[in-house]
Amino acid sequence: MNLIAENLRVTRGYRTVFNGLGFSLSAGGALILAGPNGAGKSTLLRILAGLLPVEEGDARLDGVSLRADRTGFTEHVVHTGHLDALKPAFTAWETLAFHADLYGTDRGRVAGALEALDLGFLAEQPVRVLSAGQKRRLGLARLALVDRPLWLLDEPTVSLDAKSAGRVAEMARAHCAQGGMVVAATHIDLGIEGAAKLDPAAFAPGEGTVEVRDNAVLDGEAW
């Protein structure tokens, strides 16, 4: 499986965030999004997650067009954003059971997903009593719950201590080792060998737009 993005353009309000953005990523690969606040890292992740429309250009995941078949594209994607998508009244177990139903996953996997983020002992606790770090880990537990090849991670280690951040990095490395793909906006080193980097700000109008080719990111010419 591979992911190819070509000539993506996004405008927010009256400002073009980026234009002509493109990259390619193969199975087992990772792309780390870098750059200052407002560069478009979260915006790019939301586009690939199907949460924002594609204004120009397209992305294809194993040949499935995001623009022509958003549902087919996003069936292969799991996205974790700044918000953890948690209901305070649900227990930790009920939260993942809800997501299991949403993603079409067996609820029997919930216990394992909780253990993967060291949350098993909190399974029956309501979300409202969890700490910020525990809530973050519960939101990330979806990664261990569903089998989808493309992980889109937006600052996944925010609110996490060093041990938990290391656990998330380990999960990302294992996902790539098994042939998955990771696109992440993160300030920590996930330790994924051969990970490429991309700064969306390089594609902002007037900021030295980079010529886009299929291998522009992977050969080091896009930043």
Phi and psi in degrees as GROMACS dihedral restraints (atoms count N, CA, C in turn):
[ dihedral_restraints ]
;  ai    aj    ak    al  type     phi  dphi    fc
    3     4     5     6     1  -140.8    20    10
    4     5     6     7     1   159.0    20    10
    6     7     8     9     1  -121.2    20    10
    7     8     9    10     1   126.8    20    10
    9    10    11    12     1  -128.7    20    10
   10    11    12    13     1   126.7    20    10
   12    13    14    15     1  -117.3    20    10
   13    14    15    16     1   136.0    20    10
   15    16    17    18     1  -136.9    20    10
   16    17    18    19     1   128.6    20    10
   18    19    20    21     1    53.9    20    10
   19    20    21    22     1    40.6    20    10
   21    22    23    24     1   -72.9    20    10
   22    23    24    25     1   136.5    20    10
   24    25    26    27     1  -130.5    20    10
   25    26    27    28     1   135.9    20    10
   27    28    29    30     1  -137.8    20    10
   28    29    30    31     1   133.7    20    10
   30    31    32    33     1  -120.6    20    10
   31    32    33    34     1   128.4    20    10
   33    34    35    36     1  -117.6    20    10
   34    35    36    37     1   118.3    20    10
   36    37    38    39     1    65.8    20    10
   37    38    39    40     1  -122.1    20    10
   39    40    41    42     1  -107.2    20    10
   40    41    42    43     1    12.5    20    10
   42    43    44    45     1  -117.2    20    10
   43    44    45    46     1   131.2    20    10
   45    46    47    48     1   -80.0    20    10
   46    47    48    49     1   115.7    20    10
   48    49    50    51     1   -72.1    20    10
   49    50    51    52     1   -49.7    20    10
   51    52    53    54     1  -153.3    20    10
   52    53    54    55     1   158.8    20    10
   54    55    56    57     1  -147.1    20    10
   55    56    57    58     1   133.6    20    10
   57    58    59    60     1    77.0    20    10
   58    59    60    61     1    20.6    20    10
   60    61    62    63     1   -76.1    20    10
   61    62    63    64     1   133.1    20    10
   63    64    65    66     1  -151.8    20    10
   64    65    66    67     1   153.6    20    10
   66    67    68    69     1  -163.9    20    10
   67    68    69    70     1   168.3    20    10
   69    70    71    72     1  -135.2    20    10
   70    71    72    73     1   148.5    20    10
   72    73    74    75     1  -145.1    20    10
   73    74    75    76     1   131.8    20    10
   75    76    77    78     1  -103.5    20    10
   76    77    78    79     1   166.6    20    10
   78    79    80    81     1   -53.5    20    10
   79    80    81    82     1   134.0    20    10
   81    82    83    84     1    87.6    20    10
   82    83    84    85     1    -0.6    20    10
   84    85    86    87     1   -99.4    20    10
   85    86    87    88     1   163.9    20    10
   87    88    89    90     1  -136.8    20    10
   88    89    90    91     1   146.1    20    10
   90    91    92    93     1  -126.4    20    10
   91    92    93    94     1   121.0    20    10
   93    94    95    96     1   -99.8    20    10
   94    95    96    97     1   123.1    20    10
   96    97    98    99     1   -89.1    20    10
   97    98    99   100     1   124.0    20    10
   99   100   101   102     1  -117.4    20    10
  100   101   102   103     1  -178.7    20    10
  102   103   104   105     1   115.7    20    10
  103   104   105   106     1   167.3    20    10
  105   106   107   108     1   -73.5    20    10
  106   107   108   109     1   169.1    20    10
  108   109   110   111     1   -57.9    20    10
  109   110   111   112     1   137.6    20    10
  111   112   113   114     1    87.0    20    10
  112   113   114   115     1     1.5    20    10
  114   115   116   117     1   -72.3    20    10
  115   116   117   118     1   -21.4    20    10
  117   118   119   120     1   111.0    20    10
  118   119   120   121     1    15.3    20    10
  120   121   122   123     1   -63.4    20    10
  121   122   123   124     1   -52.9    20    10
  123   124   125   126     1   -64.5    20    10
  124   125   126   127     1   -37.4    20    10
  126   127   128   129     1   -60.9    20    10
  127   128   129   130     1   -44.7    20    10
  129   130   131   132     1   -62.1    20    10
  130   131   132   133     1   -42.4    20    10
  132   133   134   135     1   -63.0    20    10
  133   134   135   136     1   -40.2    20    10
  135   136   137   138     1   -68.2    20    10
  136   137   138   139     1   -33.9    20    10
  138   139   140   141     1   -62.9    20    10
  139   140   141   142     1   -48.7    20    10
  141   142   143   144     1   -66.6    20    10
  142   143   144   145     1   -24.7    20    10
  144   145   146   147     1   -82.8    20    10
  145   146   147   148     1    -4.4    20    10
  147   148   149   150     1    80.4    20    10
  148   149   150   151     1    13.8    20    10
  150   151   152   153     1   -90.1    20    10
  151   152   153   154     1   -19.0    20    10
  153   154   155   156     1  -126.1    20    10
  154   155   156   157     1   146.0    20    10
  156   157   158   159     1   -73.4    20    10
  157   158   159   160     1   152.9    20    10
  159   160   161   162     1   -85.1    20    10
  160   161   162   163     1   115.3    20    10
  162   163   164   165     1   -78.8    20    10
  163   164   165   166     1   -46.4    20    10
  165   166   167   168     1  -142.8    20    10
  166   167   168   169     1   157.2    20    10
  168   169   170   171     1    79.4    20    10
  169   170   171   172     1  -167.2    20    10
  171   172   173   174     1  -162.3    20    10
  172   173   174   175     1   164.7    20    10
  174   175   176   177     1  -129.8    20    10
  175   176   177   178     1   142.7    20    10
  177   178   179   180     1  -128.6    20    10
  178   179   180   181     1   131.8    20    10
  180   181   182   183     1  -115.3    20    10
  181   182   183   184     1   107.5    20    10
  183   184   185   186     1    53.0    20    10
  184   185   186   187     1    39.8    20    10
  186   187   188   189     1    88.6    20    10
  187   188   189   190     1    -9.6    20    10
  189   190   191   192     1   -85.5    20    10
  190   191   192   193     1   123.4    20    10
  192   193   194   195     1   -80.6    20    10
  193   194   195   196     1   128.4    20    10
  195   196   197   198     1   -64.9    20    10
  196   197   198   199     1   -38.1    20    10
  198   199   200   201     1   -72.7    20    10
  199   200   201   202     1   -38.3    20    10
  201   202   203   204     1   -89.6    20    10
  202   203   204   205     1   -27.4    20    10
  204   205   206   207     1  -144.1    20    10
  205   206   207   208     1    72.4    20    10
  207   208   209   210     1   -60.8    20    10
  208   209   210   211     1   -40.5    20    10
  210   211   212   213     1   -63.3    20    10
  211   212   213   214     1   -45.5    20    10
  213   214   215   216     1   -62.7    20    10
  214   215   216   217     1   -36.7    20    10
  216   217   218   219     1   -67.5    20    10
  217   218   219   220     1   -50.1    20    10
  219   220   221   222     1   -75.4    20    10
  220   221   222   223     1   -10.5    20    10
  222   223   224   225     1   -65.5    20    10
  223   224   225   226     1   -14.2    20    10
  225   226   227   228     1  -106.5    20    10
  226   227   228   229     1    12.4    20    10
  228   229   230   231     1  -124.2    20    10
  229   230   231   232     1   142.7    20    10
  231   232   233   234     1  -127.6    20    10
  232   233   234   235     1   131.6    20    10
  234   235   236   237     1  -121.4    20    10
  235   236   237   238     1   132.9    20    10
  237   238   239   240     1  -119.8    20    10
  238   239   240   241     1   120.2    20    10
  240   241   242   243     1  -103.7    20    10
  241   242   243   244     1  -165.2    20    10
  243   244   245   246     1   -65.9    20    10
  244   245   246   247     1   -33.6    20    10
  246   247   248   249     1   -91.9    20    10
  247   248   249   250     1   144.5    20    10
  249   250   251   252     1   -88.5    20    10
  250   251   252   253     1    -4.1    20    10
  252   253   254   255     1    57.0    20    10
  253   254   255   256     1    53.8    20    10
  255   256   257   258     1  -121.3    20    10
  256   257   258   259     1   143.1    20    10
  258   259   260   261     1  -100.7    20    10
  259   260   261   262     1   124.3    20    10
  261   262   263   264     1   -56.7    20    10
  262   263   264   265     1   -32.4    20    10
  264   265   266   267     1   -80.2    20    10
  265   266   267   268     1   -18.3    20    10
  267   268   269   270     1   -75.4    20    10
  268   269   270   271     1   148.7    20    10
  270   271   272   273     1   -78.0    20    10
  271   272   273   274     1   169.1    20    10
  273   274   275   276     1   -58.9    20    10
  274   275   276   277     1   -42.5    20    10
  276   277   278   279     1   -64.7    20    10
  277   278   279   280     1   -44.9    20    10
  279   280   281   282     1   -62.4    20    10
  280   281   282   283     1   -34.7    20    10
  282   283   284   285     1   -61.0    20    10
  283   284   285   286     1   -49.3    20    10
  285   286   287   288     1   -73.2    20    10
  286   287   288   289     1   -29.7    20    10
  288   289   290   291     1   -63.3    20    10
  289   290   291   292     1   -39.4    20    10
  291   292   293   294     1   -61.0    20    10
  292   293   294   295     1   -45.9    20    10
  294   295   296   297     1   -68.4    20    10
  295   296   297   298     1   -32.7    20    10
  297   298   299   300     1   -61.2    20    10
  298   299   300   301     1   -43.9    20    10
  300   301   302   303     1   -64.7    20    10
  301   302   303   304     1   -40.4    20    10
  303   304   305   306     1   -63.7    20    10
  304   305   306   307     1   -40.5    20    10
  306   307   308   309     1   -91.0    20    10
  307   308   309   310     1    -1.9    20    10
  309   310   311   312     1    73.6    20    10
  310   311   312   313     1    35.2    20    10
  312   313   314   315     1  -107.6    20    10
  313   314   315   316     1   148.3    20    10
  315   316   317   318     1   -63.9    20    10
  316   317   318   319     1   129.6    20    10
  318   319   320   321     1   -62.8    20    10
  319   320   321   322     1   -18.1    20    10
  321   322   323   324     1   -62.8    20    10
  322   323   324   325     1   -13.2    20    10
  324   325   326   327     1   -89.0    20    10
  325   326   327   328     1    -6.8    20    10
  327   328   329   330     1   -60.6    20    10
  328   329   330   331     1   -46.6    20    10
  330   331   332   333     1   -58.8    20    10
  331   332   333   334     1   -42.8    20    10
  333   334   335   336     1   -65.5    20    10
  334   335   336   337     1   -37.5    20    10
  336   337   338   339     1   -66.3    20    10
  337   338   339   340     1   -38.3    20    10
  339   340   341   342     1   -64.1    20    10
  340   341   342   343     1   -44.0    20    10
  342   343   344   345     1   -65.3    20    10
  343   344   345   346     1   -33.1    20    10
  345   346   347   348     1   -60.3    20    10
  346   347   348   349     1   -29.4    20    10
  348   349   350   351     1  -109.0    20    10
  349   350   351   352     1    20.3    20    10
  351   352   353   354     1    57.3    20    10
  352   353   354   355     1    46.8    20    10
  354   355   356   357     1  -121.1    20    10
  355   356   357   358     1     7.1    20    10
  357   358   359   360     1   -57.4    20    10
  358   359   360   361     1   -36.6    20    10
  360   361   362   363     1   -73.0    20    10
  361   362   363   364     1    -9.6    20    10
  363   364   365   366     1  -106.9    20    10
  364   365   366   367     1    11.4    20    10
  366   367   368   369     1   -53.6    20    10
  367   368   369   370     1   -38.6    20    10
  369   370   371   372     1   -97.9    20    10
  370   371   372   373     1     6.8    20    10
  372   373   374   375     1   -86.8    20    10
  373   374   375   376     1   137.9    20    10
  375   376   377   378     1   -68.6    20    10
  376   377   378   379     1   148.4    20    10
  378   379   380   381     1   -57.2    20    10
  379   380   381   382     1   -33.2    20    10
  381   382   383   384     1   -62.2    20    10
  382   383   384   385     1   -21.2    20    10
  384   385   386   387     1   -95.8    20    10
  385   386   387   388     1    -2.7    20    10
  387   388   389   390     1   -79.0    20    10
  388   389   390   391     1   151.2    20    10
  390   391   392   393     1   -74.3    20    10
  391   392   393   394     1   169.6    20    10
  393   394   395   396     1   -59.6    20    10
  394   395   396   397     1   -41.6    20    10
  396   397   398   399     1   -67.2    20    10
  397   398   399   400     1   -39.1    20    10
  399   400   401   402     1   -66.2    20    10
  400   401   402   403     1   -38.7    20    10
  402   403   404   405     1   -63.7    20    10
  403   404   405   406     1   -40.3    20    10
  405   406   407   408     1   -63.1    20    10
  406   407   408   409     1   -43.6    20    10
  408   409   410   411     1   -64.5    20    10
  409   410   411   412     1   -36.5    20    10
  411   412   413   414     1   -65.1    20    10
  412   413   414   415     1   -41.0    20    10
  414   415   416   417     1   -62.1    20    10
  415   416   417   418     1   -37.6    20    10
  417   418   419   420     1   -76.2    20    10
  418   419   420   421     1   -17.8    20    10
  420   421   422   423     1   -61.8    20    10
  421   422   423   424     1   -19.5    20    10
  423   424   425   426     1   -58.4    20    10
  424   425   426   427     1   -28.6    20    10
  426   427   428   429     1   -62.5    20    10
  427   428   429   430     1   -34.1    20    10
  429   430   431   432     1   -87.1    20    10
  430   431   432   433     1    -7.6    20    10
  432   433   434   435     1   -90.9    20    10
  433   434   435   436     1   -33.8    20    10
  435   436   437   438     1  -118.0    20    10
  436   437   438   439     1   151.9    20    10
  438   439   440   441     1  -104.5    20    10
  439   440   441   442     1    90.1    20    10
  441   442   443   444     1  -130.4    20    10
  442   443   444   445     1   135.4    20    10
  444   445   446   447     1   -70.2    20    10
  445   446   447   448     1   -29.2    20    10
  447   448   449   450     1  -107.2    20    10
  448   449   450   451     1   115.9    20    10
  450   451   452   453     1   -98.8    20    10
  451   452   453   454     1   127.8    20    10
  453   454   455   456     1  -113.8    20    10
  454   455   456   457     1   110.7    20    10
  456   457   458   459     1  -117.8    20    10
  457   458   459   460     1   119.5    20    10
  459   460   461   462     1  -107.1    20    10
  460   461   462   463     1   102.6    20    10
  462   463   464   465     1    48.3    20    10
  463   464   465   466     1    59.8    20    10
  465   466   467   468     1   -67.3    20    10
  466   467   468   469     1   -19.4    20    10
  468   469   470   471     1  -100.3    20    10
  469   470   471   472     1     8.2    20    10
  471   472   473   474     1   -60.1    20    10
  472   473   474   475     1   135.2    20    10
  474   475   476   477     1    75.4    20    10
  475   476   477   478     1     2.5    20    10
  477   478   479   480     1   -96.9    20    10
  478   479   480   481     1   145.5    20    10
  480   481   482   483     1   -78.2    20    10
  481   482   483   484     1   174.9    20    10
  483   484   485   486     1   -61.2    20    10
  484   485   486   487     1   -39.1    20    10
  486   487   488   489     1   -65.0    20    10
  487   488   489   490     1   -45.1    20    10
  489   490   491   492     1   -69.0    20    10
  490   491   492   493     1   -38.0    20    10
  492   493   494   495     1   -62.1    20    10
  493   494   495   496     1   -38.9    20    10
  495   496   497   498     1   -64.9    20    10
  496   497   498   499     1   -35.5    20    10
  498   499   500   501     1   -64.9    20    10
  499   500   501   502     1   -42.1    20    10
  501   502   503   504     1   -64.8    20    10
  502   503   504   505     1   -42.8    20    10
  504   505   506   507     1   -61.1    20    10
  505   506   507   508     1   -39.7    20    10
  507   508   509   510     1   -63.3    20    10
  508   509   510   511     1   -40.9    20    10
  510   511   512   513     1   -62.7    20    10
  511   512   513   514     1   -41.4    20    10
  513   514   515   516     1   -64.9    20    10
  514   515   516   517     1   -41.5    20    10
  516   517   518   519     1   -63.8    20    10
  517   518   519   520     1   -43.1    20    10
  519   520   521   522     1   -63.5    20    10
  520   521   522   523     1   -38.9    20    10
  522   523   524   525     1   -61.7    20    10
  523   524   525   526     1   -45.0    20    10
  525   526   527   528     1   -66.7    20    10
  526   527   528   529     1   -39.6    20    10
  528   529   530   531     1   -61.7    20    10
  529   530   531   532     1   -26.3    20    10
  531   532   533   534     1   -91.9    20    10
  532   533   534   535     1     9.3    20    10
  534   535   536   537     1    96.8    20    10
  535   536   537   538     1     3.8    20    10
  537   538   539   540     1   -79.3    20    10
  538   539   540   541     1   179.0    20    10
  540   541   542   543     1  -130.9    20    10
  541   542   543   544     1   147.1    20    10
  543   544   545   546     1  -130.3    20    10
  544   545   546   547     1   129.3    20    10
  546   547   548   549     1  -119.5    20    10
  547   548   549   550     1   118.3    20    10
  549   550   551   552     1  -136.7    20    10
  550   551   552   553     1   135.9    20    10
  552   553   554   555     1   -96.8    20    10
  553   554   555   556     1   110.4    20    10
  555   556   557   558     1  -153.9    20    10
  556   557   558   559     1   150.1    20    10
  558   559   560   561     1  -101.5    20    10
  559   560   561   562     1     2.1    20    10
  561   562   563   564     1  -109.8    20    10
  562   563   564   565     1   157.6    20    10
  564   565   566   567     1   -81.3    20    10
  565   566   567   568     1   114.2    20    10
  567   568   569   570     1   -75.8    20    10
  568   569   570   571     1   -10.1    20    10
  570   571   572   573     1    72.0    20    10
  571   572   573   574     1    24.3    20    10
  573   574   575   576     1   -88.2    20    10
  574   575   576   577     1   115.0    20    10
  576   577   578   579     1   -60.5    20    10
  577   578   579   580     1   131.9    20    10
  579   580   581   582     1    78.2    20    10
  580   581   582   583     1     9.8    20    10
  582   583   584   585     1   -60.2    20    10
  583   584   585   586     1   134.5    20    10
  585   586   587   588     1   -87.8    20    10
  586   587   588   589     1   164.2    20    10
  588   589   590   591     1  -125.8    20    10
  589   590   591   592     1   148.2    20    10
  591   592   593   594     1  -145.2    20    10
  592   593   594   595     1   129.3    20    10
  594   595   596   597     1  -108.3    20    10
  595   596   597   598     1   107.2    20    10
  597   598   599   600     1   -57.6    20    10
  598   599   600   601     1   -24.2    20    10
  600   601   602   603     1   -61.7    20    10
  601   602   603   604     1   -22.7    20    10
  603   604   605   606     1   -65.6    20    10
  604   605   606   607     1   -17.1    20    10
  606   607   608   609     1  -106.0    20    10
  607   608   609   610     1    11.1    20    10
  609   610   611   612     1   -77.1    20    10
  610   611   612   613     1   138.7    20    10
  612   613   614   615     1   -54.9    20    10
  613   614   615   616     1   133.2    20    10
  615   616   617   618     1    81.0    20    10
  616   617   618   619     1     2.8    20    10
  618   619   620   621     1  -114.8    20    10
  619   620   621   622     1    24.1    20    10
  621   622   623   624     1    82.4    20    10
  622   623   624   625     1    58.4    20    10
  624   625   626   627     1   -55.9    20    10
  625   626   627   628     1   136.1    20    10
  627   628   629   630     1   -93.4    20    10
  628   629   630   631     1   137.1    20    10
  630   631   632   633     1   -63.2    20    10
  631   632   633   634     1   133.1    20    10
  633   634   635   636     1   -97.5    20    10
  634   635   636   637     1   127.6    20    10
  636   637   638   639     1  -132.4    20    10
  637   638   639   640     1   165.0    20    10
  639   640   641   642     1   -56.7    20    10
  640   641   642   643     1   -33.4    20    10
  642   643   644   645     1  -107.6    20    10
  643   644   645   646     1    22.3    20    10
  645   646   647   648     1   -60.9    20    10
  646   647   648   649     1   -40.7    20    10
  648   649   650   651     1   -74.9    20    10
  649   650   651   652     1   -46.3    20    10
  651   652   653   654     1   -70.8    20    10
  652   653   654   655     1   -21.9    20    10
  654   655   656   657     1   -94.9    20    10
  655   656   657   658     1     6.3    20    10
  657   658   659   660     1    87.9    20    10
  658   659   660   661     1     9.5    20    10
  660   661   662   663     1   -98.1    20    10
  661   662   663   664     1     4.6    20    10
  663   664   665   666     1  -103.7    20    10
  664   665   666   667     1    11.0    20    10
